[in-house]
Amino acid sequence: MCYNGKKKGELAMYLTLVASLIIAALILALTLIATSKAYKYKHTIDPPSEKDHSQNE
């Protein structure tokens, strides 16, 4: 028995749970940041060329 009458395995279980939740929150935050940056990116297109492509010689 550990202090407060808790088993050693129970403490390890809670530490694992807390560590897992912290890692999941970190991954979620990084995903949201990357998605936000992706939507802010301004896409550009090339202007049409000056050649007249309707005439085939």
C-alpha distance matrix in Angstrom:
0.0 3.8 6.8 8.4 5.8 6.3 5.4 7.1 10.1 10.7 11.3 13.5 15.3 16.2 17.4 19.5 20.9 21.9 23.5 25.3 26.7 27.9 29.6 31.2 32.5 34.0 35.7 37.1 38.4 40.1 41.6 43.0 44.5 46.1 47.6 48.9 50.6 52.1 53.7 55.1 56.9 60.7 62.3 65.9 68.6 71.6 74.9 77.4 79.8 83.4 84.8 86.4 84.8 87.1 89.9 89.8 92.4
3.8 0.0 3.8 6.5 5.7 5.5 5.7 6.2 9.8 9.9 9.2 11.8 14.0 14.3 15.0 17.6 19.1 19.6 21.1 23.3 24.5 25.4 27.3 29.1 30.1 31.5 33.5 34.8 35.9 37.6 39.4 40.7 41.9 43.7 45.3 46.4 48.1 49.7 51.3 52.6 54.5 58.2 59.9 63.5 66.3 69.4 72.6 75.2 77.6 81.1 82.7 84.4 82.9 85.3 88.1 88.1 90.7
6.8 3.8 0.0 3.8 5.4 6.3 8.4 9.2 12.6 11.7 10.5 13.6 15.7 15.0 15.8 18.9 19.9 19.8 21.7 24.2 24.9 25.5 27.9 29.7 30.2 31.6 34.0 35.1 35.9 37.8 39.7 40.7 41.9 44.0 45.5 46.3 48.1 49.9 51.4 52.4 54.5 58.2 60.1 63.8 66.7 69.8 72.9 75.7 78.1 81.6 83.3 85.0 83.7 86.0 88.9 89.0 91.7
8.4 6.5 3.8 0.0 3.8 5.6 8.9 10.8 13.5 11.7 11.1 14.7 15.9 14.8 16.4 19.4 19.7 19.7 22.2 24.3 24.6 25.6 28.2 29.5 29.9 31.7 34.0 34.8 35.6 37.9 39.6 40.3 41.7 43.9 45.2 45.9 47.9 49.8 50.9 52.1 54.3 58.0 60.0 63.7 66.6 69.8 72.9 75.6 78.1 81.6 83.4 85.0 83.6 85.8 88.9 89.1 91.8
5.8 5.7 5.4 3.8 0.0 3.8 6.6 9.5 11.9 10.5 11.1 14.4 15.3 15.1 17.0 19.6 20.0 20.7 23.0 24.8 25.4 26.8 29.1 30.2 31.0 33.0 35.0 35.8 37.0 39.1 40.6 41.5 43.1 45.1 46.3 47.3 49.4 51.0 52.2 53.6 55.7 59.4 61.2 64.9 67.7 70.9 74.0 76.6 79.1 82.6 84.3 85.8 84.3 86.4 89.5 89.5 92.3
6.3 5.5 6.3 5.6 3.8 0.0 3.8 6.6 8.4 6.7 7.5 10.8 11.5 11.5 13.5 15.9 16.3 17.3 19.5 21.2 21.9 23.4 25.6 26.7 27.7 29.6 31.4 32.3 33.7 35.8 37.1 38.2 39.9 41.7 42.9 44.0 46.1 47.6 48.8 50.3 52.4 56.1 57.8 61.5 64.2 67.4 70.6 73.1 75.6 79.1 80.7 82.2 80.6 82.8 85.8 85.9 88.6
5.4 5.7 8.4 8.9 6.6 3.8 0.0 3.8 5.5 5.4 6.9 9.1 10.2 11.3 13.1 14.7 15.8 17.3 19.0 20.4 21.8 23.4 25.1 26.3 27.8 29.5 31.0 32.2 33.8 35.5 36.8 38.2 39.9 41.5 42.7 44.2 46.0 47.3 48.8 50.4 52.3 56.0 57.5 61.1 63.8 66.9 70.1 72.5 75.0 78.6 80.0 81.5 79.8 82.0 84.9 84.8 87.5
7.1 6.2 9.2 10.8 9.5 6.6 3.8 0.0 3.8 5.4 5.4 6.5 8.8 10.3 11.0 12.6 14.5 15.8 16.9 18.6 20.4 21.6 23.0 24.6 26.2 27.5 29.0 30.6 32.1 33.5 35.0 36.7 38.1 39.5 41.0 42.5 44.2 45.5 47.2 48.7 50.4 54.1 55.6 59.2 61.8 64.8 68.2 70.6 72.9 76.5 77.9 79.6 77.9 80.2 83.0 82.8 85.4
10.1 9.8 12.6 13.5 11.9 8.4 5.5 3.8 0.0 3.8 5.4 5.1 6.1 8.8 9.9 10.5 12.3 14.3 15.3 16.3 18.4 20.1 21.0 22.4 24.3 25.8 26.9 28.4 30.3 31.7 32.8 34.6 36.3 37.5 38.8 40.5 42.2 43.3 45.0 46.8 48.3 52.1 53.4 57.0 59.5 62.5 65.8 68.2 70.5 74.1 75.4 76.9 75.2 77.4 80.3 80.0 82.6
10.7 9.9 11.7 11.7 10.5 6.7 5.4 5.4 3.8 0.0 3.8 5.4 5.0 6.4 8.7 9.9 10.6 12.5 14.3 15.3 16.6 18.6 20.1 21.1 22.7 24.5 25.9 27.0 28.7 30.5 31.6 33.1 34.9 36.4 37.5 39.0 41.0 42.1 43.6 45.3 47.1 50.9 52.3 56.0 58.5 61.7 64.9 67.3 69.8 73.4 74.8 76.2 74.6 76.7 79.7 79.6 82.3
11.3 9.2 10.5 11.1 11.1 7.5 6.9 5.4 5.4 3.8 0.0 3.8 5.3 5.2 6.3 8.6 9.9 10.7 12.3 14.2 15.5 16.7 18.5 20.0 21.2 22.8 24.5 25.8 27.2 28.9 30.4 31.8 33.2 34.9 36.3 37.6 39.4 40.8 42.4 43.9 45.7 49.4 51.0 54.7 57.4 60.5 63.7 66.3 68.7 72.2 73.8 75.4 73.9 76.1 79.1 79.0 81.7
13.5 11.8 13.6 14.7 14.4 10.8 9.1 6.5 5.1 5.4 3.8 0.0 3.8 5.5 5.1 6.1 8.5 9.9 10.5 12.1 14.2 15.4 16.5 18.2 20.0 21.1 22.5 24.2 25.8 27.1 28.5 30.3 31.7 33.0 34.6 36.2 37.7 39.0 40.8 42.3 43.9 47.7 49.1 52.7 55.3 58.3 61.6 64.1 66.3 70.0 71.4 73.0 71.4 73.8 76.6 76.4 79.0
15.3 14.0 15.7 15.9 15.3 11.5 10.2 8.8 6.1 5.0 5.3 3.8 0.0 3.8 5.5 5.2 6.2 8.7 10.0 10.5 12.3 14.4 15.4 16.4 18.4 20.1 21.1 22.4 24.4 25.9 26.9 28.6 30.4 31.7 32.8 34.6 36.4 37.4 39.0 40.8 42.5 46.2 47.5 51.2 53.7 56.8 60.1 62.5 64.9 68.5 69.9 71.4 69.7 71.9 74.8 74.7 77.4
16.2 14.3 15.0 14.8 15.1 11.5 11.3 10.3 8.8 6.4 5.2 5.5 3.8 0.0 3.8 5.4 4.9 6.1 8.5 9.7 10.5 12.3 14.2 15.2 16.4 18.4 20.0 20.9 22.5 24.4 25.7 26.9 28.6 30.3 31.5 32.8 34.8 36.1 37.5 39.1 41.0 44.7 46.3 50.0 52.7 55.9 59.1 61.6 64.1 67.6 69.2 70.7 69.2 71.4 74.4 74.5 77.2
17.4 15.0 15.8 16.4 17.0 13.5 13.1 11.0 9.9 8.7 6.3 5.1 5.5 3.8 0.0 3.8 5.4 5.2 6.1 8.5 9.9 10.6 12.3 14.2 15.4 16.6 18.4 20.0 21.2 22.7 24.4 25.9 27.2 28.8 30.3 31.7 33.3 34.8 36.5 37.8 39.6 43.3 44.9 48.5 51.3 54.4 57.6 60.2 62.6 66.1 67.7 69.4 68.0 70.3 73.2 73.3 75.9
19.5 17.6 18.9 19.4 19.6 15.9 14.7 12.6 10.5 9.9 8.6 6.1 5.2 5.4 3.8 0.0 3.8 5.5 5.1 6.0 8.6 9.9 10.6 12.1 14.2 15.4 16.5 18.2 20.0 21.2 22.5 24.3 25.8 27.0 28.5 30.2 31.8 32.9 34.7 36.4 37.9 41.7 43.0 46.6 49.2 52.2 55.6 58.0 60.3 63.9 65.4 67.0 65.4 67.7 70.6 70.5 73.1
20.9 19.1 19.9 19.7 20.0 16.3 15.8 14.5 12.3 10.6 9.9 8.5 6.2 4.9 5.4 3.8 0.0 3.8 5.5 5.1 6.2 8.7 10.0 10.5 12.3 14.3 15.4 16.4 18.3 20.1 21.0 22.5 24.4 25.8 26.9 28.5 30.5 31.6 33.0 34.8 36.6 40.3 41.7 45.4 48.0 51.2 54.4 56.8 59.3 62.9 64.4 65.9 64.3 66.5 69.5 69.6 72.3
21.9 19.6 19.8 19.7 20.7 17.3 17.3 15.8 14.3 12.5 10.7 9.9 8.7 6.1 5.2 5.5 3.8 0.0 3.8 5.4 5.2 6.2 8.7 9.9 10.6 12.4 14.4 15.3 16.5 18.5 20.0 21.1 22.6 24.5 25.8 27.0 28.8 30.4 31.8 33.2 35.1 38.9 40.6 44.2 47.1 50.2 53.4 56.0 58.5 62.0 63.7 65.3 63.9 66.2 69.2 69.4 72.2
23.5 21.1 21.7 22.2 23.0 19.5 19.0 16.9 15.3 14.3 12.3 10.5 10.0 8.5 6.1 5.1 5.5 3.8 0.0 3.8 5.5 5.2 6.2 8.6 10.0 10.6 12.4 14.3 15.4 16.7 18.4 20.1 21.3 22.7 24.4 25.9 27.3 28.8 30.6 32.0 33.5 37.3 38.9 42.5 45.3 48.3 51.5 54.2 56.5 60.0 61.7 63.4 62.0 64.4 67.3 67.4 70.0
25.3 23.3 24.2 24.3 24.8 21.2 20.4 18.6 16.3 15.3 14.2 12.1 10.5 9.7 8.5 6.0 5.1 5.4 3.8 0.0 3.8 5.5 5.2 6.1 8.6 9.9 10.6 12.2 14.2 15.5 16.5 18.4 20.1 21.2 22.5 24.3 26.0 27.0 28.7 30.5 32.0 35.8 37.1 40.7 43.3 46.4 49.7 52.1 54.5 58.1 59.6 61.2 59.7 62.0 64.9 64.9 67.6
26.7 24.5 24.9 24.6 25.4 21.9 21.8 20.4 18.4 16.6 15.5 14.2 12.3 10.5 9.9 8.6 6.2 5.2 5.5 3.8 0.0 3.8 5.4 5.0 6.1 8.5 9.9 10.4 12.2 14.3 15.2 16.4 18.3 20.0 21.0 22.4 24.4 25.7 27.0 28.7 30.6 34.3 35.9 39.6 42.3 45.6 48.7 51.2 53.8 57.3 59.0 60.5 59.1 61.3 64.3 64.6 67.4
27.9 25.4 25.5 25.6 26.8 23.4 23.4 21.6 20.1 18.6 16.7 15.4 14.4 12.3 10.6 9.9 8.7 6.2 5.2 5.5 3.8 0.0 3.8 5.5 5.1 6.2 8.7 9.9 10.6 12.4 14.2 15.4 16.6 18.4 20.0 21.1 22.7 24.4 26.0 27.2 29.1 32.8 34.6 38.2 41.2 44.3 47.4 50.1 52.6 56.1 57.9 59.6 58.3 60.7 63.7 64.0 66.7
29.6 27.3 27.9 28.2 29.1 25.6 25.1 23.0 21.0 20.1 18.5 16.5 15.4 14.2 12.3 10.6 10.0 8.7 6.2 5.2 5.4 3.8 0.0 3.8 5.5 5.1 6.2 8.6 9.9 10.7 12.3 14.3 15.4 16.6 18.3 20.0 21.3 22.6 24.6 26.0 27.4 31.2 32.7 36.3 39.0 42.0 45.3 47.9 50.3 53.8 55.5 57.2 55.8 58.2 61.1 61.3 63.9
31.2 29.1 29.7 29.5 30.2 26.7 26.3 24.6 22.4 21.1 20.0 18.2 16.4 15.2 14.2 12.1 10.5 9.9 8.6 6.1 5.0 5.5 3.8 0.0 3.8 5.4 5.2 6.2 8.6 10.0 10.5 12.3 14.3 15.4 16.5 18.3 20.1 21.1 22.7 24.5 26.2 29.8 31.2 34.9 37.5 40.7 43.9 46.4 48.9 52.4 54.1 55.6 54.1 56.4 59.4 59.6 62.4
32.5 30.1 30.2 29.9 31.0 27.7 27.8 26.2 24.3 22.7 21.2 20.0 18.4 16.4 15.4 14.2 12.3 10.6 10.0 8.6 6.1 5.1 5.5 3.8 0.0 3.8 5.5 5.1 6.1 8.7 9.8 10.6 12.3 14.3 15.3 16.4 18.5 20.0 21.2 22.7 24.7 28.4 30.2 33.9 36.8 40.0 43.1 45.7 48.3 51.8 53.6 55.2 54.0 56.2 59.3 59.7 62.6
34.0 31.5 31.6 31.7 33.0 29.6 29.5 27.5 25.8 24.5 22.8 21.1 20.1 18.4 16.6 15.4 14.3 12.4 10.6 9.9 8.5 6.2 5.1 5.4 3.8 0.0 3.8 5.4 5.1 6.2 8.6 10.0 10.6 12.3 14.2 15.4 16.7 18.4 20.2 21.4 23.0 26.8 28.6 32.1 35.1 38.2 41.3 44.1 46.5 50.0 51.8 53.6 52.5 54.9 57.9 58.2 60.9
35.7 33.5 34.0 34.0 35.0 31.4 31.0 29.0 26.9 25.9 24.5 22.5 21.1 20.0 18.4 16.5 15.4 14.4 12.4 10.6 9.9 8.7 6.2 5.2 5.5 3.8 0.0 3.8 5.5 5.2 6.1 8.6 9.9 10.6 12.2 14.2 15.5 16.4 18.5 20.1 21.5 25.2 26.6 30.2 32.9 36.0 39.2 41.8 44.2 47.7 49.4 51.1 49.7 52.1 55.1 55.3 58.0
37.1 34.8 35.1 34.8 35.8 32.3 32.2 30.6 28.4 27.0 25.8 24.2 22.4 20.9 20.0 18.2 16.4 15.3 14.3 12.2 10.4 9.9 8.6 6.2 5.1 5.4 3.8 0.0 3.8 5.5 5.1 6.2 8.7 10.0 10.5 12.2 14.3 15.3 16.6 18.5 20.3 24.0 25.5 29.2 32.0 35.3 38.3 40.9 43.5 47.0 48.8 50.2 49.0 51.2 54.3 54.8 57.6
38.4 35.9 35.9 35.6 37.0 33.7 33.8 32.1 30.3 28.7 27.2 25.8 24.4 22.5 21.2 20.0 18.3 16.5 15.4 14.2 12.2 10.6 9.9 8.6 6.1 5.1 5.5 3.8 0.0 3.8 5.4 5.2 6.2 8.7 9.9 10.5 12.4 14.3 15.6 16.7 18.8 22.4 24.4 28.1 31.1 34.4 37.3 40.1 42.8 46.2 48.2 49.8 48.8 51.2 54.2 54.9 57.6
40.1 37.6 37.8 37.9 39.1 35.8 35.5 33.5 31.7 30.5 28.9 27.1 25.9 24.4 22.7 21.2 20.1 18.5 16.7 15.5 14.3 12.4 10.7 10.0 8.7 6.2 5.2 5.5 3.8 0.0 3.8 5.5 5.1 6.2 8.6 9.8 10.7 12.3 14.4 15.5 16.9 20.7 22.4 25.9 28.9 32.0 35.1 37.9 40.4 43.8 45.7 47.5 46.5 49.0 51.9 52.4 55.0
41.6 39.4 39.7 39.6 40.6 37.1 36.8 35.0 32.8 31.6 30.4 28.5 26.9 25.7 24.4 22.5 21.0 20.0 18.4 16.5 15.2 14.2 12.3 10.5 9.8 8.6 6.1 5.1 5.4 3.8 0.0 3.8 5.5 5.2 6.1 8.5 10.0 10.5 12.4 14.4 15.7 19.4 20.7 24.4 27.1 30.3 33.4 36.0 38.6 42.1 43.8 45.4 44.2 46.5 49.6 50.0 52.8
43.0 40.7 40.7 40.3 41.5 38.2 38.2 36.7 34.6 33.1 31.8 30.3 28.6 26.9 25.9 24.3 22.5 21.1 20.1 18.4 16.4 15.4 14.3 12.3 10.6 10.0 8.6 6.2 5.2 5.5 3.8 0.0 3.8 5.5 5.1 6.0 8.6 9.8 10.7 12.4 14.5 18.0 19.9 23.6 26.6 30.0 32.8 35.5 38.3 41.6 43.6 45.1 44.1 46.4 49.5 50.2 53.1
44.5 41.9 41.9 41.7 43.1 39.9 39.9 38.1 36.3 34.9 33.2 31.7 30.4 28.6 27.2 25.8 24.4 22.6 21.3 20.1 18.3 16.6 15.4 14.3 12.3 10.6 9.9 8.7 6.2 5.1 5.5 3.8 0.0 3.8 5.5 5.1 6.3 8.6 10.1 10.8 12.7 16.4 18.5 22.1 25.3 28.5 31.4 34.3 37.0 40.3 42.4 44.2 43.4 45.9 48.9 49.7 52.4
46.1 43.7 44.0 43.9 45.1 41.7 41.5 39.5 37.5 36.4 34.9 33.0 31.7 30.3 28.8 27.0 25.8 24.5 22.7 21.2 20.0 18.4 16.6 15.4 14.3 12.3 10.6 10.0 8.7 6.2 5.2 5.5 3.8 0.0 3.8 5.4 5.2 6.2 8.8 10.0 10.9 14.7 16.2 19.8 22.8 25.9 29.0 31.8 34.3 37.7 39.7 41.4 40.5 43.0 45.9 46.5 49.2
47.6 45.3 45.5 45.2 46.3 42.9 42.7 41.0 38.8 37.5 36.3 34.6 32.8 31.5 30.3 28.5 26.9 25.8 24.4 22.5 21.0 20.0 18.3 16.5 15.3 14.2 12.2 10.5 9.9 8.6 6.1 5.1 5.5 3.8 0.0 3.8 5.4 5.0 6.3 8.7 10.1 13.6 15.0 18.8 21.6 25.0 27.9 30.5 33.3 36.6 38.6 40.0 39.0 41.3 44.4 45.1 48.0
48.9 46.4 46.3 45.9 47.3 44.0 44.2 42.5 40.5 39.0 37.6 36.2 34.6 32.8 31.7 30.2 28.5 27.0 25.9 24.3 22.4 21.1 20.0 18.3 16.4 15.4 14.2 12.2 10.5 9.8 8.5 6.0 5.1 5.4 3.8 0.0 3.8 5.4 5.3 6.4 9.0 12.3 14.6 18.2 21.4 24.8 27.5 30.3 33.2 36.4 38.6 40.2 39.5 41.8 44.9 45.9 48.8
50.6 48.1 48.1 47.9 49.4 46.1 46.0 44.2 42.2 41.0 39.4 37.7 36.4 34.8 33.3 31.8 30.5 28.8 27.3 26.0 24.4 22.7 21.3 20.1 18.5 16.7 15.5 14.3 12.4 10.7 10.0 8.6 6.3 5.2 5.4 3.8 0.0 3.8 5.5 5.1 6.4 10.2 12.5 16.0 19.3 22.5 25.3 28.3 30.9 34.1 36.4 38.2 37.7 40.2 43.2 44.1 46.8
52.1 49.7 49.9 49.8 51.0 47.6 47.3 45.5 43.3 42.1 40.8 39.0 37.4 36.1 34.8 32.9 31.6 30.4 28.8 27.0 25.7 24.4 22.6 21.1 20.0 18.4 16.4 15.3 14.3 12.3 10.5 9.8 8.6 6.2 5.0 5.4 3.8 0.0 3.8 5.5 5.4 8.9 10.2 13.9 16.9 20.2 23.1 25.9 28.6 31.9 33.9 35.6 34.8 37.2 40.2 41.1 43.8
53.7 51.3 51.4 50.9 52.2 48.8 48.8 47.2 45.0 43.6 42.4 40.8 39.0 37.5 36.5 34.7 33.0 31.8 30.6 28.7 27.0 26.0 24.6 22.7 21.2 20.2 18.5 16.6 15.6 14.4 12.4 10.7 10.1 8.8 6.3 5.3 5.5 3.8 0.0 3.8 5.5 8.1 9.8 13.5 16.5 20.1 22.6 25.3 28.3 31.5 33.7 35.0 34.4 36.5 39.8 40.9 43.8
55.1 52.6 52.4 52.1 53.6 50.3 50.4 48.7 46.8 45.3 43.9 42.3 40.8 39.1 37.8 36.4 34.8 33.2 32.0 30.5 28.7 27.2 26.0 24.5 22.7 21.4 20.1 18.5 16.7 15.5 14.4 12.4 10.8 10.0 8.7 6.4 5.1 5.5 3.8 0.0 3.8 6.3 9.3 12.7 16.1 19.5 21.8 24.9 27.8 30.8 33.3 34.9 34.6 36.9 40.1 41.4 44.2
56.9 54.5 54.5 54.3 55.7 52.4 52.3 50.4 48.3 47.1 45.7 43.9 42.5 41.0 39.6 37.9 36.6 35.1 33.5 32.0 30.6 29.1 27.4 26.2 24.7 23.0 21.5 20.3 18.8 16.9 15.7 14.5 12.7 10.9 10.1 9.0 6.4 5.4 5.5 3.8 0.0 3.8 6.3 9.6 13.1 16.3 18.9 22.0 24.7 27.8 30.2 32.0 31.7 34.2 37.2 38.4 41.0
60.7 58.2 58.2 58.0 59.4 56.1 56.0 54.1 52.1 50.9 49.4 47.7 46.2 44.7 43.3 41.7 40.3 38.9 37.3 35.8 34.3 32.8 31.2 29.8 28.4 26.8 25.2 24.0 22.4 20.7 19.4 18.0 16.4 14.7 13.6 12.3 10.2 8.9 8.1 6.3 3.8 0.0 3.8 6.5 10.1 13.3 15.5 18.7 21.6 24.5 27.1 28.9 28.8 31.2 34.2 35.6 38.3
62.3 59.9 60.1 60.0 61.2 57.8 57.5 55.6 53.4 52.3 51.0 49.1 47.5 46.3 44.9 43.0 41.7 40.6 38.9 37.1 35.9 34.6 32.7 31.2 30.2 28.6 26.6 25.5 24.4 22.4 20.7 19.9 18.5 16.2 15.0 14.6 12.5 10.2 9.8 9.3 6.3 3.8 0.0 3.8 6.9 10.3 12.9 15.9 18.7 21.8 24.1 25.8 25.5 28.0 31.0 32.2 34.9
65.9 63.5 63.8 63.7 64.9 61.5 61.1 59.2 57.0 56.0 54.7 52.7 51.2 50.0 48.5 46.6 45.4 44.2 42.5 40.7 39.6 38.2 36.3 34.9 33.9 32.1 30.2 29.2 28.1 25.9 24.4 23.6 22.1 19.8 18.8 18.2 16.0 13.9 13.5 12.7 9.6 6.5 3.8 0.0 3.8 6.8 9.3 12.4 15.1 18.2 20.6 22.5 22.5 25.1 27.9 29.3 31.9
68.6 66.3 66.7 66.6 67.7 64.2 63.8 61.8 59.5 58.5 57.4 55.3 53.7 52.7 51.3 49.2 48.0 47.1 45.3 43.3 42.3 41.2 39.0 37.5 36.8 35.1 32.9 32.0 31.1 28.9 27.1 26.6 25.3 22.8 21.6 21.4 19.3 16.9 16.5 16.1 13.1 10.1 6.9 3.8 0.0 3.8 6.4 9.0 11.8 15.1 17.2 19.0 18.7 21.4 24.2 25.5 28.2
71.6 69.4 69.8 69.8 70.9 67.4 66.9 64.8 62.5 61.7 60.5 58.3 56.8 55.9 54.4 52.2 51.2 50.2 48.3 46.4 45.6 44.3 42.0 40.7 40.0 38.2 36.0 35.3 34.4 32.0 30.3 30.0 28.5 25.9 25.0 24.8 22.5 20.2 20.1 19.5 16.3 13.3 10.3 6.8 3.8 0.0 3.8 6.4 8.5 11.8 14.0 16.2 16.2 19.2 21.7 23.0 25.4
74.9 72.6 72.9 72.9 74.0 70.6 70.1 68.2 65.8 64.9 63.7 61.6 60.1 59.1 57.6 55.6 54.4 53.4 51.5 49.7 48.7 47.4 45.3 43.9 43.1 41.3 39.2 38.3 37.3 35.1 33.4 32.8 31.4 29.0 27.9 27.5 25.3 23.1 22.6 21.8 18.9 15.5 12.9 9.3 6.4 3.8 0.0 3.8 6.4 9.0 11.8 13.8 14.5 17.3 19.8 21.6 24.0
77.4 75.2 75.7 75.6 76.6 73.1 72.5 70.6 68.2 67.3 66.3 64.1 62.5 61.6 60.2 58.0 56.8 56.0 54.2 52.1 51.2 50.1 47.9 46.4 45.7 44.1 41.8 40.9 40.1 37.9 36.0 35.5 34.3 31.8 30.5 30.3 28.3 25.9 25.3 24.9 22.0 18.7 15.9 12.4 9.0 6.4 3.8 0.0 3.8 6.5 8.6 10.2 10.8 13.5 16.0 18.0 20.5
79.8 77.6 78.1 78.1 79.1 75.6 75.0 72.9 70.5 69.8 68.7 66.3 64.9 64.1 62.6 60.3 59.3 58.5 56.5 54.5 53.8 52.6 50.3 48.9 48.3 46.5 44.2 43.5 42.8 40.4 38.6 38.3 37.0 34.3 33.3 33.2 30.9 28.6 28.3 27.8 24.7 21.6 18.7 15.1 11.8 8.5 6.4 3.8 0.0 3.8 5.5 8.1 9.2 12.4 14.2 15.9 17.9
83.4 81.1 81.6 81.6 82.6 79.1 78.6 76.5 74.1 73.4 72.2 70.0 68.5 67.6 66.1 63.9 62.9 62.0 60.0 58.1 57.3 56.1 53.8 52.4 51.8 50.0 47.7 47.0 46.2 43.8 42.1 41.6 40.3 37.7 36.6 36.4 34.1 31.9 31.5 30.8 27.8 24.5 21.8 18.2 15.1 11.8 9.0 6.5 3.8 0.0 3.8 6.5 9.0 11.8 13.0 15.2 16.8
84.8 82.7 83.3 83.4 84.3 80.7 80.0 77.9 75.4 74.8 73.8 71.4 69.9 69.2 67.7 65.4 64.4 63.7 61.7 59.6 59.0 57.9 55.5 54.1 53.6 51.8 49.4 48.8 48.2 45.7 43.8 43.6 42.4 39.7 38.6 38.6 36.4 33.9 33.7 33.3 30.2 27.1 24.1 20.6 17.2 14.0 11.8 8.6 5.5 3.8 0.0 3.8 6.0 9.0 9.6 11.5 13.0
86.4 84.4 85.0 85.0 85.8 82.2 81.5 79.6 76.9 76.2 75.4 73.0 71.4 70.7 69.4 67.0 65.9 65.3 63.4 61.2 60.5 59.6 57.2 55.6 55.2 53.6 51.1 50.2 49.8 47.5 45.4 45.1 44.2 41.4 40.0 40.2 38.2 35.6 35.0 34.9 32.0 28.9 25.8 22.5 19.0 16.2 13.8 10.2 8.1 6.5 3.8 0.0 3.8 5.6 6.6 9.3 11.4
84.8 82.9 83.7 83.6 84.3 80.6 79.8 77.9 75.2 74.6 73.9 71.4 69.7 69.2 68.0 65.4 64.3 63.9 62.0 59.7 59.1 58.3 55.8 54.1 54.0 52.5 49.7 49.0 48.8 46.5 44.2 44.1 43.4 40.5 39.0 39.5 37.7 34.8 34.4 34.6 31.7 28.8 25.5 22.5 18.7 16.2 14.5 10.8 9.2 9.0 6.0 3.8 0.0 3.8 5.5 7.2 10.2
87.1 85.3 86.0 85.8 86.4 82.8 82.0 80.2 77.4 76.7 76.1 73.8 71.9 71.4 70.3 67.7 66.5 66.2 64.4 62.0 61.3 60.7 58.2 56.4 56.2 54.9 52.1 51.2 51.2 49.0 46.5 46.4 45.9 43.0 41.3 41.8 40.2 37.2 36.5 36.9 34.2 31.2 28.0 25.1 21.4 19.2 17.3 13.5 12.4 11.8 9.0 5.6 3.8 0.0 3.8 6.5 9.9
89.9 88.1 88.9 88.9 89.5 85.8 84.9 83.0 80.3 79.7 79.1 76.6 74.8 74.4 73.2 70.6 69.5 69.2 67.3 64.9 64.3 63.7 61.1 59.4 59.3 57.9 55.1 54.3 54.2 51.9 49.6 49.5 48.9 45.9 44.4 44.9 43.2 40.2 39.8 40.1 37.2 34.2 31.0 27.9 24.2 21.7 19.8 16.0 14.2 13.0 9.6 6.6 5.5 3.8 0.0 3.8 6.4
89.8 88.1 89.0 89.1 89.5 85.9 84.8 82.8 80.0 79.6 79.0 76.4 74.7 74.5 73.3 70.5 69.6 69.4 67.4 64.9 64.6 64.0 61.3 59.6 59.7 58.2 55.3 54.8 54.9 52.4 50.0 50.2 49.7 46.5 45.1 45.9 44.1 41.1 40.9 41.4 38.4 35.6 32.2 29.3 25.5 23.0 21.6 18.0 15.9 15.2 11.5 9.3 7.2 6.5 3.8 0.0 3.8
92.4 90.7 91.7 91.8 92.3 88.6 87.5 85.4 82.6 82.3 81.7 79.0 77.4 77.2 75.9 73.1 72.3 72.2 70.0 67.6 67.4 66.7 63.9 62.4 62.6 60.9 58.0 57.6 57.6 55.0 52.8 53.1 52.4 49.2 48.0 48.8 46.8 43.8 43.8 44.2 41.0 38.3 34.9 31.9 28.2 25.4 24.0 20.5 17.9 16.8 13.0 11.4 10.2 9.9 6.4 3.8 0.0
